[in-house]
Amino acid sequence: MLLCASLLAASVAPAASGEPEQKALGREAGLALVAGGHWQAAVAALAPLAAAHPDDLEVRDHLGLALAEQGAEAAAIETWQNLIDDHPQVYGPRLPLAALHGRAGRWAQVVPLLEPLLERSPGDREARALLARALRETGRWPEALVLQRRILADDPGDPESASVLAECLQRTGAHGEAAGVLADLARRFPEQAGLWRRLGEARSGEDRWEEAAAAYEVATRRAPDDAGAWQDLGWAWSETGRWGWALDALRTAARQDPQVASRILARLRAEDPVLAEEFARLTP
């Protein structure tokens, strides 16, 4: 009986001691597959390991990456979210998971993922840029403005960051500061009609209609086929009382875009029925 027991123990012992070694080999093979970009094979190798060893955070993280790269985004999201829920102190999956949510337009889910990450790593530029967009997309403009100022401070010459800052300023009612930012951009990139039009919008927000009209005029010269710019110019001139110039600009807009013509006529009828008739008579 003792001999049988010892033989049984001898036969079981190698298998038991070999389990961790086999797991280690499988783990390293799976991680190597991820490193080599072999996503399908990596998923096949790592999925059972992640299920059997949920305490192996690296395996679960790399499984999420392999799933995402393979195109199985829903499974990747579930894998990474479960990992973060189980271990909130894990920061690695937060940015790629946030990027997947952002790509799908789920911006409200991006914010809680990235705020803790940036508390830990405030210099992470990619995370800051994504969070700034998420704040804008969810209408949290004051917070977006604070973050965008920090982003621009790191790279003061970046025109895209300055343009986004101007938008944040306008959305929070700081039209004067926005106009200053946009005027600088328009000087640096004078051929971009969109910048001149946005400068006109900022000046309009300050009720500085002469300056708004001047900016819109430049926009129409840069983009003479932009019906919206002509419409903006017309309304700016109307605010200064120059109705002759206003009607000329509005008719130009109407000739270029019938939908714009309908909007102009509707507004004129609400504000000045006599002028609306004049506009309708002169506009083909």
Residue frames relative to the residue before (quaternion, step in Angstrom):
aa qw qx qy qz dx dy dz
M 1.0000 0.0000 0.0000 0.0000 0.00 0.00 0.00
L 0.6596 0.4967 -0.3144 0.4683 3.61 0.90 -0.88
L 0.6357 0.5324 -0.3323 0.4495 3.56 1.03 -0.82
C 0.6496 0.5112 -0.3185 0.4640 3.56 0.99 -0.83
A 0.6495 0.5203 -0.3189 0.4535 3.56 1.01 -0.87
S 0.6753 0.4911 -0.3070 0.4567 3.57 0.92 -0.86
L 0.6265 0.5235 -0.3410 0.4661 3.57 1.07 -0.69
L 0.6381 0.5238 -0.3202 0.4647 3.57 1.06 -0.82
A 0.6504 0.5158 -0.3135 0.4612 3.54 0.98 -0.91
A 0.6538 0.5200 -0.3132 0.4516 3.55 0.99 -0.86
S 0.6815 0.4883 -0.3005 0.4548 3.56 1.03 -0.76
V 0.6775 0.4881 -0.2902 0.4675 3.60 1.11 -0.68
A 0.6192 0.6165 -0.3461 0.3417 3.59 0.94 -0.92
P 0.6801 0.4838 -0.3328 0.4389 3.65 0.75 -0.83
A 0.6367 0.5259 -0.3409 0.4493 3.60 1.00 -0.77
A 0.6656 0.5040 -0.3098 0.4549 3.58 0.94 -0.91
S 0.7005 0.4581 -0.2804 0.4699 3.55 0.87 -0.90
G 0.6594 0.5229 -0.3144 0.4392 3.59 1.16 -0.51
E 0.5003 0.6818 -0.4203 0.3288 3.61 1.22 -0.36
P 0.6898 0.4559 -0.3113 0.4684 3.66 0.71 -0.91
E 0.6391 0.5321 -0.3347 0.4432 3.54 1.02 -0.77
Q 0.6616 0.4959 -0.3086 0.4702 3.58 0.97 -0.85
K 0.6249 0.5320 -0.3330 0.4642 3.57 1.05 -0.79
A 0.6511 0.5184 -0.3118 0.4584 3.57 0.98 -0.87
L 0.6528 0.5091 -0.3135 0.4651 3.55 0.97 -0.83
G 0.6681 0.4974 -0.2964 0.4674 3.57 0.97 -0.89
R 0.6261 0.5456 -0.3227 0.4540 3.54 1.08 -0.80
E 0.6880 0.4761 -0.2855 0.4674 3.56 0.82 -1.00
A 0.6298 0.5266 -0.3367 0.4612 3.58 1.03 -0.75
G 0.6620 0.5136 -0.3052 0.4526 3.57 0.96 -0.87
L 0.6641 0.4919 -0.3022 0.4751 3.57 0.95 -0.88
A 0.6339 0.5251 -0.3285 0.4632 3.57 1.07 -0.74
L 0.6230 0.5339 -0.3408 0.4590 3.58 1.05 -0.69
V 0.6243 0.5154 -0.3314 0.4846 3.58 1.06 -0.74
A 0.6615 0.5143 -0.3079 0.4507 3.57 0.87 -0.94
G 0.7177 0.4389 -0.2454 0.4817 3.56 1.08 -0.71
G 0.5097 -0.6807 0.4031 0.3381 3.58 1.26 -0.01
H 0.4662 0.6524 -0.4609 0.3803 3.58 1.19 0.46
W 0.1402 -0.8833 0.4398 0.0826 3.51 0.57 1.26
Q 0.6769 0.4987 -0.3159 0.4397 3.60 0.82 -0.91
A 0.6698 0.4816 -0.2952 0.4820 3.57 0.93 -0.87
A 0.6239 0.5446 -0.3369 0.4481 3.57 1.07 -0.74
V 0.6409 0.5122 -0.3261 0.4697 3.57 0.96 -0.84
A 0.6555 0.5170 -0.3130 0.4528 3.59 0.91 -0.90
A 0.6960 0.4687 -0.2750 0.4693 3.59 1.02 -0.77
L 0.7630 0.4244 -0.2128 0.4388 3.59 0.88 -0.95
A 0.5741 0.6245 -0.3929 0.3550 3.61 1.03 -0.64
P 0.7017 0.4336 -0.3062 0.4752 3.67 0.76 -0.82
L 0.6143 0.5410 -0.3532 0.4530 3.60 1.09 -0.64
A 0.6605 0.5073 -0.3119 0.4573 3.57 0.95 -0.87
A 0.6555 0.5052 -0.3110 0.4674 3.57 1.04 -0.75
A 0.7138 0.4517 -0.2552 0.4705 3.57 0.97 -0.85
H 0.7972 0.1891 -0.0783 0.5679 3.59 1.10 -0.66
P 0.0729 -0.8505 0.5201 0.0287 3.62 0.46 1.19
D 0.5975 0.5629 -0.3648 0.4394 3.58 1.26 -0.24
D 0.5818 0.5536 -0.3848 0.4550 3.60 1.24 -0.15
L 0.2063 -0.8409 0.4905 0.0989 3.55 0.14 1.33
E 0.6251 0.5488 -0.3478 0.4326 3.58 1.05 -0.71
V 0.6369 0.5204 -0.3284 0.4644 3.57 0.98 -0.82
R 0.6710 0.4958 -0.3048 0.4594 3.60 0.89 -0.89
D 0.6373 0.5241 -0.3229 0.4636 3.57 1.02 -0.80
H 0.6985 0.4616 -0.2735 0.4734 3.58 0.86 -0.95
L 0.5830 0.5501 -0.3760 0.4649 3.59 1.13 -0.52
G 0.6332 0.5271 -0.3256 0.4639 3.58 0.99 -0.81
L 0.6480 0.5175 -0.3114 0.4641 3.56 0.97 -0.86
A 0.6704 0.4982 -0.3048 0.4577 3.58 0.87 -0.93
L 0.6411 0.5175 -0.3243 0.4647 3.58 1.00 -0.79
A 0.6592 0.5104 -0.3123 0.4554 3.57 0.92 -0.91
E 0.6952 0.4726 -0.2795 0.4638 3.57 0.88 -0.93
Q 0.6317 0.5256 -0.3217 0.4703 3.55 1.18 -0.54
G 0.5463 -0.6228 0.3918 0.4002 3.58 1.24 -0.36
A 0.5469 0.5880 -0.4066 0.4358 3.58 1.27 0.06
E 0.0511 -0.8720 0.4861 0.0283 3.55 0.65 1.14
A 0.6253 0.5402 -0.3535 0.4383 3.60 0.97 -0.75
A 0.6682 0.4817 -0.2971 0.4828 3.58 0.97 -0.85
A 0.6282 0.5284 -0.3368 0.4613 3.59 1.02 -0.74
I 0.6408 0.5218 -0.3212 0.4626 3.58 0.95 -0.88
E 0.6665 0.4969 -0.3047 0.4647 3.57 0.89 -0.92
T 0.6521 0.5233 -0.3182 0.4468 3.59 0.94 -0.88
W 0.7106 0.4503 -0.2668 0.4703 3.57 0.81 -0.98
Q 0.6560 0.5135 -0.3286 0.4449 3.59 0.94 -0.83
N 0.6364 0.5141 -0.3314 0.4700 3.59 0.99 -0.77
L 0.6325 0.5311 -0.3309 0.4565 3.58 1.02 -0.79
I 0.6804 0.4741 -0.2895 0.4779 3.60 0.91 -0.88
D 0.6331 0.5256 -0.3376 0.4572 3.59 1.00 -0.76
D 0.6863 0.4733 -0.2809 0.4755 3.57 1.00 -0.83
H 0.8052 0.1126 -0.0134 0.5821 3.56 1.05 -0.80
P 0.1803 -0.8375 0.5058 0.1009 3.63 0.28 1.22
Q 0.6316 0.5476 -0.3395 0.4312 3.59 1.16 -0.44
V 0.5304 0.5959 -0.4172 0.4354 3.59 1.29 0.00
Y 0.1474 -0.8360 0.5270 0.0394 3.58 -0.61 1.14
G 0.5212 0.6962 -0.3977 0.2924 3.58 1.12 -0.55
P 0.7458 0.4157 -0.2598 0.4512 3.64 0.78 -0.89
R 0.4925 0.7116 -0.4261 0.2635 3.60 1.18 -0.37
L 0.6952 0.4778 -0.2959 0.4482 3.60 0.83 -0.92
P 0.6952 0.4432 -0.3166 0.4691 3.67 0.74 -0.82
L 0.6229 0.5223 -0.3472 0.4676 3.59 1.06 -0.65
A 0.6405 0.5132 -0.3186 0.4742 3.58 0.98 -0.82
A 0.6348 0.5348 -0.3310 0.4488 3.58 1.00 -0.80
L 0.6370 0.5145 -0.3318 0.4684 3.60 1.01 -0.76
H 0.6528 0.4983 -0.3168 0.4746 3.59 0.94 -0.82
G 0.6548 0.5170 -0.3156 0.4521 3.57 0.96 -0.84
R 0.6319 0.5415 -0.3278 0.4473 3.56 0.98 -0.84
A 0.7196 0.4152 -0.2349 0.5046 3.58 1.10 -0.69
G 0.5480 -0.6486 0.3824 0.3644 3.59 1.28 0.08
R 0.5023 0.6375 -0.4387 0.3858 3.60 1.21 0.32
W 0.0195 -0.8754 0.4829 -0.0013 3.55 0.72 1.12
A 0.5960 0.5772 -0.3738 0.4146 3.60 1.07 -0.59
Q 0.6728 0.4852 -0.3001 0.4710 3.59 1.14 -0.54
V 0.5627 0.6093 -0.3831 0.4066 3.57 1.25 -0.31
V 0.6435 0.5855 -0.3317 0.3647 3.56 0.89 -0.97
P 0.7308 0.4171 -0.2859 0.4585 3.67 0.65 -0.92
L 0.5932 0.5553 -0.3755 0.4458 3.59 1.19 -0.32
L 0.7798 0.3949 -0.1905 0.4468 3.56 0.86 -0.96
E 0.5575 0.6190 -0.4106 0.3707 3.61 1.04 -0.52
P 0.6810 0.4497 -0.3210 0.4806 3.67 0.82 -0.77
L 0.6165 0.5520 -0.3514 0.4379 3.58 1.03 -0.71
L 0.7086 0.4523 -0.2692 0.4699 3.59 0.92 -0.85
E 0.5524 0.5638 -0.4019 0.4642 3.59 1.19 -0.36
R 0.6997 0.4473 -0.2515 0.4970 3.55 1.07 -0.80
S 0.8033 0.1122 -0.0252 0.5844 3.59 0.98 -0.87
P 0.1044 -0.8572 0.5009 0.0578 3.62 0.43 1.17
G 0.6729 0.5108 -0.3017 0.4419 3.58 1.19 -0.37
D 0.4429 0.6917 -0.4614 0.3355 3.59 1.26 0.10
R 0.2773 -0.8210 0.4762 0.1493 3.58 -0.07 1.30
E 0.6424 0.5250 -0.3347 0.4469 3.58 0.97 -0.79
A 0.6649 0.4916 -0.3031 0.4737 3.56 0.95 -0.85
R 0.6416 0.5258 -0.3314 0.4496 3.60 0.99 -0.78
A 0.6592 0.5113 -0.3134 0.4536 3.57 0.93 -0.89
L 0.6727 0.4885 -0.3005 0.4676 3.58 0.96 -0.86
L 0.6489 0.5006 -0.3244 0.4723 3.59 0.99 -0.78
A 0.6229 0.5407 -0.3459 0.4472 3.59 0.98 -0.80
R 0.6649 0.4826 -0.3143 0.4756 3.58 0.94 -0.80
A 0.6337 0.5324 -0.3382 0.4479 3.58 0.96 -0.82
L 0.6437 0.5129 -0.3247 0.4660 3.59 0.99 -0.78
R 0.6528 0.4944 -0.3213 0.4756 3.58 1.01 -0.76
E 0.6799 0.5086 -0.2974 0.4367 3.56 0.88 -0.95
T 0.7192 0.3991 -0.2424 0.5145 3.59 1.14 -0.54
G 0.5651 -0.6609 0.3580 0.3402 3.58 1.25 0.31
R 0.4875 0.6481 -0.4471 0.3772 3.58 1.19 0.37
W 0.0470 -0.8858 0.4616 0.0039 3.53 0.74 1.19
P 0.6372 0.5160 -0.3692 0.4374 3.68 0.85 -0.66
E 0.6668 0.4803 -0.3006 0.4841 3.58 0.99 -0.81
A 0.6240 0.5355 -0.3328 0.4616 3.55 1.06 -0.78
L 0.6339 0.5421 -0.3269 0.4443 3.58 1.02 -0.80
V 0.6444 0.5169 -0.3240 0.4610 3.59 0.91 -0.90
L 0.6959 0.4697 -0.2796 0.4658 3.57 0.84 -0.96
Q 0.6560 0.5205 -0.3222 0.4415 3.59 0.97 -0.79
R 0.5907 0.5497 -0.3693 0.4610 3.60 1.10 -0.57
R 0.6515 0.5053 -0.3176 0.4684 3.59 0.98 -0.80
I 0.6378 0.5324 -0.3265 0.4507 3.56 0.98 -0.86
L 0.6924 0.4664 -0.2827 0.4724 3.58 0.88 -0.92
A 0.6039 0.5669 -0.3621 0.4277 3.60 1.06 -0.65
D 0.6458 0.5188 -0.3163 0.4624 3.59 1.12 -0.63
D 0.7927 0.0821 -0.0264 0.6035 3.57 1.17 -0.58
P 0.1425 -0.8641 0.4748 0.0867 3.60 0.48 1.19
G 0.6987 0.4868 -0.2828 0.4414 3.58 1.09 -0.52
D 0.4982 0.6787 -0.4255 0.3319 3.60 1.23 -0.08
P 0.3477 -0.7788 0.4758 0.2150 3.63 -0.40 1.14
E 0.6274 0.5418 -0.3531 0.4336 3.59 1.01 -0.70
S 0.6553 0.4988 -0.3150 0.4717 3.59 0.96 -0.84
A 0.6400 0.5191 -0.3229 0.4654 3.57 1.03 -0.77
S 0.6376 0.5293 -0.3247 0.4559 3.57 1.00 -0.82
V 0.6588 0.4891 -0.3073 0.4820 3.58 0.97 -0.84
L 0.6123 0.5411 -0.3514 0.4569 3.59 1.02 -0.74
A 0.6415 0.5263 -0.3280 0.4515 3.58 0.94 -0.86
E 0.6373 0.5199 -0.3298 0.4635 3.58 0.99 -0.79
C 0.6481 0.5145 -0.3151 0.4647 3.58 0.95 -0.88
L 0.6446 0.5248 -0.3167 0.4569 3.57 0.99 -0.84
Q 0.6629 0.4966 -0.3110 0.4660 3.56 0.91 -0.88
R 0.6703 0.5136 -0.3019 0.4424 3.57 0.93 -0.88
T 0.7183 0.3953 -0.2474 0.5163 3.57 1.15 -0.49
G 0.6211 -0.6070 0.3207 0.3781 3.57 1.25 0.32
A 0.5384 0.6123 -0.4128 0.4060 3.60 1.25 0.09
H 0.0213 -0.8647 0.5018 0.0003 3.57 0.69 1.13
G 0.6300 0.5532 -0.3425 0.4239 3.57 1.01 -0.73
E 0.6777 0.4660 -0.2923 0.4879 3.57 0.89 -0.91
A 0.6176 0.5404 -0.3413 0.4583 3.57 1.06 -0.76
A 0.6438 0.5230 -0.3228 0.4558 3.57 0.97 -0.84
G 0.6320 0.5327 -0.3355 0.4519 3.58 1.02 -0.73
V 0.6550 0.5008 -0.3061 0.4759 3.57 0.97 -0.87
L 0.6986 0.4776 -0.2724 0.4579 3.58 0.89 -0.95
A 0.6124 0.5387 -0.3541 0.4576 3.58 1.06 -0.66
D 0.6400 0.5105 -0.3237 0.4743 3.57 1.02 -0.77
L 0.6554 0.5027 -0.3118 0.4696 3.59 0.96 -0.84
A 0.6559 0.5137 -0.3171 0.4532 3.58 0.97 -0.83
R 0.6264 0.5144 -0.3384 0.4780 3.58 1.10 -0.61
R 0.6840 0.4835 -0.2846 0.4662 3.57 1.01 -0.80
F 0.7924 0.1539 -0.0592 0.5873 3.57 1.06 -0.77
P 0.0487 -0.8799 0.4717 0.0315 3.59 0.65 1.12
E 0.6487 0.5396 -0.3323 0.4214 3.60 1.13 -0.40
Q 0.5893 0.5869 -0.3723 0.4121 3.60 1.22 -0.20
A 0.3461 -0.7803 0.4881 0.1818 3.55 -0.25 1.31
G 0.6225 0.5806 -0.3444 0.3960 3.57 1.00 -0.79
L 0.6334 0.5273 -0.3382 0.4542 3.58 1.05 -0.71
W 0.6539 0.4989 -0.3201 0.4702 3.60 0.97 -0.80
R 0.6444 0.5095 -0.3335 0.4625 3.58 0.99 -0.74
R 0.6565 0.4944 -0.3135 0.4757 3.58 0.96 -0.77
L 0.6037 0.5331 -0.3549 0.4747 3.57 1.09 -0.65
G 0.6291 0.5263 -0.3284 0.4684 3.57 1.02 -0.78
E 0.6396 0.5232 -0.3234 0.4612 3.59 0.99 -0.81
A 0.6575 0.5050 -0.3135 0.4630 3.57 0.97 -0.85
R 0.6551 0.4916 -0.3134 0.4806 3.60 0.97 -0.81
S 0.6106 0.5381 -0.3477 0.4656 3.59 1.09 -0.67
G 0.6366 0.5405 -0.3221 0.4459 3.56 1.05 -0.78
E 0.6839 0.4376 -0.2726 0.5161 3.57 1.25 -0.44
D 0.4082 -0.7044 0.4565 0.3589 3.60 1.35 -0.15
R 0.4417 0.6429 -0.4889 0.3906 3.56 1.08 0.73
W 0.1027 -0.8880 0.4467 0.0367 3.49 0.57 1.30
E 0.6037 0.5504 -0.3715 0.4412 3.60 1.02 -0.64
E 0.6876 0.4639 -0.2754 0.4860 3.57 0.93 -0.92
A 0.6035 0.5444 -0.3544 0.4624 3.56 1.12 -0.66
A 0.6632 0.5023 -0.3058 0.4629 3.57 0.91 -0.92
A 0.6321 0.5343 -0.3378 0.4482 3.58 0.98 -0.78
A 0.6625 0.4876 -0.3074 0.4784 3.59 0.99 -0.80
Y 0.6564 0.5039 -0.3171 0.4633 3.59 0.96 -0.82
E 0.6044 0.5574 -0.3610 0.4399 3.59 1.05 -0.67
V 0.6422 0.5010 -0.3244 0.4809 3.55 0.98 -0.82
A 0.6311 0.5402 -0.3349 0.4446 3.59 0.98 -0.82
T 0.6755 0.4808 -0.3094 0.4656 3.61 0.94 -0.81
R 0.6275 0.5122 -0.3507 0.4700 3.60 1.11 -0.56
R 0.6741 0.4879 -0.2946 0.4698 3.58 1.03 -0.76
A 0.7916 0.0990 -0.0264 0.6024 3.57 1.10 -0.75
P 0.1099 -0.8573 0.4996 0.0585 3.60 0.39 1.18
D 0.6768 0.4787 -0.2999 0.4720 3.62 1.19 -0.30
D 0.5098 0.6401 -0.4231 0.3890 3.59 1.26 0.13
A 0.3011 -0.7904 0.5086 0.1610 3.57 -0.18 1.29
G 0.6258 0.5600 -0.3400 0.4232 3.57 1.04 -0.75
A 0.6435 0.5159 -0.3241 0.4634 3.58 1.01 -0.80
W 0.6459 0.5032 -0.3203 0.4765 3.62 0.99 -0.80
Q 0.6323 0.5255 -0.3314 0.4629 3.58 1.00 -0.77
D 0.6524 0.5074 -0.3150 0.4666 3.58 0.92 -0.91
L 0.6388 0.5248 -0.3261 0.4585 3.56 0.98 -0.84
G 0.6539 0.5264 -0.3171 0.4413 3.56 0.94 -0.85
W 0.6782 0.4706 -0.3026 0.4764 3.58 0.90 -0.85
A 0.6165 0.5362 -0.3557 0.4539 3.60 1.03 -0.69
W 0.6600 0.4854 -0.3125 0.4807 3.60 0.92 -0.86
S 0.6242 0.5455 -0.3543 0.4328 3.60 0.99 -0.71
E 0.6390 0.5339 -0.3241 0.4490 3.58 1.06 -0.71
T 0.6844 0.4491 -0.2860 0.4981 3.59 1.18 -0.46
G 0.5527 -0.6331 0.3813 0.3852 3.59 1.28 -0.07
R 0.5416 0.6064 -0.4147 0.4086 3.58 1.24 0.08
W 0.0702 -0.8654 0.4954 0.0262 3.56 0.45 1.20
G 0.5754 0.5719 -0.3912 0.4344 3.59 1.09 -0.47
W 0.6860 0.4548 -0.2719 0.4986 3.56 0.86 -0.97
A 0.6268 0.5526 -0.3362 0.4345 3.56 1.03 -0.83
L 0.6855 0.4799 -0.2955 0.4609 3.57 0.85 -0.93
D 0.6050 0.5482 -0.3616 0.4502 3.59 1.03 -0.69
A 0.6841 0.4775 -0.2868 0.4709 3.58 0.90 -0.95
L 0.6668 0.5039 -0.3074 0.4549 3.58 0.95 -0.86
R 0.6417 0.5068 -0.3350 0.4682 3.61 1.01 -0.71
T 0.6091 0.5404 -0.3531 0.4608 3.59 1.07 -0.71
A 0.6460 0.5118 -0.3112 0.4732 3.58 0.97 -0.87
A 0.6742 0.5139 -0.2978 0.4390 3.56 0.91 -0.94
R 0.6427 0.5205 -0.3321 0.4535 3.60 1.01 -0.75
Q 0.6913 0.4964 -0.2797 0.4443 3.56 1.06 -0.70
D 0.8155 0.0771 0.0051 0.5735 3.58 1.05 -0.71
P 0.3768 -0.7549 0.4885 0.2227 3.64 -0.42 1.16
Q 0.6286 0.5317 -0.3517 0.4455 3.60 1.03 -0.66
V 0.6227 0.5144 -0.3331 0.4865 3.56 1.05 -0.74
A 0.6171 0.5548 -0.3397 0.4427 3.59 1.01 -0.82
S 0.6567 0.5126 -0.3097 0.4582 3.58 0.96 -0.88
R 0.6605 0.5020 -0.3120 0.4630 3.58 0.96 -0.83
I 0.6378 0.5224 -0.3319 0.4584 3.59 0.97 -0.84
L 0.6750 0.5025 -0.2998 0.4495 3.57 0.85 -0.97
A 0.6399 0.5257 -0.3270 0.4552 3.59 0.99 -0.81
R 0.6688 0.4846 -0.3067 0.4731 3.58 0.93 -0.83
L 0.6538 0.5103 -0.3245 0.4548 3.60 0.92 -0.84
R 0.6434 0.5236 -0.3309 0.4498 3.59 0.96 -0.79
A 0.6632 0.4978 -0.3036 0.4691 3.57 1.08 -0.72
E 0.7648 0.3902 -0.1961 0.4737 3.58 1.01 -0.82
D 0.8054 -0.0328 0.0839 0.5858 3.59 0.98 -0.82
P 0.2461 -0.8187 0.4996 0.1398 3.62 0.09 1.27
V 0.6273 0.5337 -0.3497 0.4466 3.62 1.01 -0.71
L 0.6707 0.4821 -0.2911 0.4827 3.56 0.94 -0.90
A 0.6021 0.5589 -0.3543 0.4467 3.58 1.09 -0.66
E 0.6486 0.5039 -0.3206 0.4718 3.59 0.99 -0.80
E 0.6358 0.5262 -0.3240 0.4625 3.56 1.00 -0.81
F 0.6472 0.5164 -0.3070 0.4692 3.56 0.99 -0.91
A 0.6744 0.4907 -0.3000 0.4630 3.60 0.89 -0.92
R 0.6524 0.5219 -0.3216 0.4456 3.59 1.00 -0.73
L 0.7416 0.4259 -0.2268 0.4661 3.58 0.96 -0.88
T 0.6841 0.4711 -0.2833 0.4793 3.58 1.20 -0.42
P 0.4405 -0.7099 0.4767 0.2733 3.62 -0.64 1.05
